[in-house]
Amino acid sequence: MIKVGLTGSIGTGKSTVSKIFQKLGAYVIDADKVVHRLLQDKKVKEEIKQVFGNDIFDSSGNIDRKKLAKIIFNNPEMKKKLEEILHPKVRQQIEHFIKEVYEKDKNAVIIAEIPLLIETGLYKNYDKVIVVYAPKDLQLKRLLNKGFSEEEALSRINSQMDIEEKLKYADIVIENTGSLKELEEKVKKVYEKLKQEAEEK
């Protein structure tokens, strides 16, 4: 088995890369999806309510993710509080996933897609770190195409660790600046190498 932490920054295409890995046969877990599920959990909602109050809940009693995002993007202290609630739980679920996969497939290539892999120090738990890279101007262009305003896009890009800084932690860099076909080729080569390593371990 080989455990791989996959990261990048907003607009670099890390989710596209993890989908390609999954198609090729890797076991993929996405930390954002884990968060999404946790935000629907009764106990977690209660913890968040105690910190953020009722304002971030909609009329059905669900967390309004847009309202929550707005608060945490503009308030580092609140962002930290939310992370203190969610990060340990996310880590636990990822570890559980890895354990389950290992029990059924000793030669597994496990990819954990974690946006804050480096910032949280979690990268130390993985055999390899993959950073999906695109330069800042391309990140911005992609976010504008997704419907973000320039101000929103820049605020999101700047709220994360600089992509150039993340490269220093990478064992493998997958550059995503061309077509989807080119990206698929790159990911395939990386996957074949990882598969070989997983089998040799």
C-alpha positions, -999 to +999 in steps of 0.1 A: +000+000+000+011+035-006-005+066+010-005+097-010-015+132+001-028+152-029-031+190-027-029+222-047-047+255-044-081+267-055-083+266-093-053+244-099-075+214-107-068+190-078-103+176-079-100+168-116-067+150-109-082+129-080-111+119-103-086+107-129-067+088-102-100+071-092-108+061-128-074+045-130-080+024-099-068+044-070-088+046-038-097+082-033-110+101-003-118+138-006-115+159+026-140+185+013-166+158+009-159+145+044-165+181+057-197+183+037-210+152+054-199+164+088-217+197+084-249+176+081-242+157+113-264+167+143-236+168+169-213+188+146-241+213+139-246+218+176-209+225+181-209+250+153-240+266+165-223+273+199-195+291+182-212+308+153-248+313+166-280+307+147-274+332+119-255+307+097-285+282+097-312+283+070-349+278+077-346+240+074-319+240+102-291+233+078-258+252+077-257+278+050-223+271+036-221+304+017-227+324+049-202+303+068-176+307+040-181+345+041-174+346+078-143+325+078-128+341+047-129+374+064-121+364+099-090+343+106-100+338+143-134+323+134-117+302+106-094+287+133-124+279+155-142+261+127-110+242+119-106+231+155-141+216+154-137+199+120-101+189+114-098+162+141-130+146+128-118+148+092-085+132+101-103+104+120-125+096+090-095+096+066-076+072+088-106+049+091-109+049+053-072+040+048-075+012+074-105-003+056-089-001+022-057-017+035-076-046+050-091-055+016-062-045-007-026-047+005-013-032-028-037-002-028-028+032-040-046+055-016-051+092-025-063+116+001-073+149-014-067+175+013-067+212+005-048+221+038-025+191+037+006+212+041-008+240+063-020+215+089+012+194+089-008+164+077+017+159+048+040+142+073+016+112+075+019+103+038+044+084+019+042+109-010+029+144-015+015+154-048+010+191-056-012+200-085+002+232-099-011+260-120+003+296-119-017+323-101-029+340-133-044+307-145-060+301-111-076+335-113-089+329-148-104+296-139-122+311-109-136+339-130-149+314-155-167+296-126-186+328-119-165+343-090-160+381-090-124+392-092-125+403-056-139+370-044-114+350-065-084+369-053-096+368-017-099+330-019-065+326-037-048+348-011-064+331+019-044+300+010-007+292+012+009+304-020+011+276-046+048+283-052+054+277-015+035+244-016+058+232-044+087+230-018+068+201+000+060+181-032+075+147-040+056+149-073+043+179-091+015+175-116+014+207-138-021+214-150-017+242-176-028+224-207-057+203-220-076+176-201-060+150-223-025+162-214-035+161-177-048+126-181-015+114-196+005+130-168-017+115-141-016+080-157+022+081-157+023+091-120-003+064-112+017+036-129+048+046-108+028+047-076+011+013-083+046-002-088+058+013-055+027+000-037+033-035-049+070-034-040+064-022-004 
